[in-house]
């Protein structure tokens, strides 16, 4: 159990450390001098960092939950 919690914590730390990379990529697509995306698509792409964090946390919770069901 502790081993899975430790692996989950490491995954969250690495995932959150990569969050600035995801955020910069989204900013490059939707902002800057020449935005690649605009309008509705830009609004949806702006949600990618939020979805990244939600998927990261739910993945770790799922990993820990399924490993402790025995």
N, C-alpha and C positions, 0 to 999 in steps of 0.2 A: 504494500500500500504506500509506504513512504517512498519507495523507489519510483512509483508512478507519479506521485505528487511532485517529486523532485524533477522528473522529466517534464512534467507539465509546467512547472515554474520556469525551467530553462527555455521551453518553447515560447512561453509568454514573453520572457525577457528578450529573446532573439527577435520575435515577431514585432515587439514594440520598438526595438532598436532599428528595425527596417521601416518603420512608419514614416520617418522623414523622406526616405527614398520614394515611397508611394505618393506622399504629399507633393514632393517636387515634380514628379512625373505628371500628376494631375494639374498642377499649376502651369506646367509647360504646355499642356494641351488646351487649357481653357483661358489662360491669361498671357501676359507678356506682350511683346511688340506685335507679333502676328499670331493671334490665337488660331489653333487648328480647328477647334470646335466652338460653336456659338449656339445660342438659343436653347432649346429644350435639351439637346444632347449634352451641352455644357453643364446644365443643371443636374443632369443625371450622373455625369462623370464626377462632379463635385462630391457626390455621395460615396465614392469609392473608398476613401480613407475610413469613413464610418463603418461601411460594410466590412472592410478588412479587419477592423478591431472586433466587430461582432462575430465574424466567422472564426477568428483566432481564438477568442474566449470560448465560444461554443464548441469548437474542436477539442480544446484542452479539457473542458468539462466532460464532453463525451468520452474522451480517452480515459479519464480517471473513473468515470461512472462504469464504463464497460469492463474495466480491469478489476473493479472491486465487487462485481456482481456474483462472483463465485461463492 
